[in-house]
């Protein structure tokens, strides 16, 4: 049986933490910053762990060897 391929888009968007959680970039900071509060903009920095149902999907289908 050949090896499964990792989805190229998933390689760029997700990574796994040491504890096995899926880490992804924060959404909602591409444009429209004028209408967001300063607090929102601050809190949207960096990365967040993905919710568990979504993380299960990412691990199973997109990062099979992750």
N, C-alpha and C positions, 0 to 999 in steps of 0.2 A: 504494500500500500504506500503510495507516495505521501510526502509530507503535505500538510495543509498550508496554504499561503495566508499570511497575515494581510488584512486589508490595508492598503497603502495610506488611505485617509485616516484610519484609526491610529496608525503609527505616529502620525503627525499631531493628532489631537488628544490622545490619552497616554498616560503612563501609569504603572502600578507602583504603589508605595510598598515599603518593606512589609507592612502588615497585610498586603494583598488588596488594599482598597484601590479603586480606580480614581485617578486624579485627572481633572480636566480644567481648562481655562474658564474663567468667569464669563458669563454671557451678559449682554446689555451694556457694553461700553464702547461700541463702535462709532456711534454718532448720537446726536440729540443730547449732548451734555448740558446745554443751557437749561433745559427744563428739569434736569435732575438736581437734587439737593447736594450740597457739598458732602454730607454724610454718606449718601448713596454712592457717590463717586469714590470716596475713600474706601468704602466697604467692598467695592467691586474690583479692587486690586488683587493681583495674584491668582491663585488657583483654589479650587474647592474639590472635595471628594464628591463623586457622583452618587445619587441615591441608589440604594441597594437593588431595587428591581432593574434600573437602567444598567447598573454595574454588572449584574448577572448577564444581561444581554451582550454587553460589550465583551466580557470575558469569553463567553461561549461562541459568539459568531465572528467577532472582529479581531480578537487577540488570542487565538487558540493556544499559543504556547507561552502566553504572558504570565 
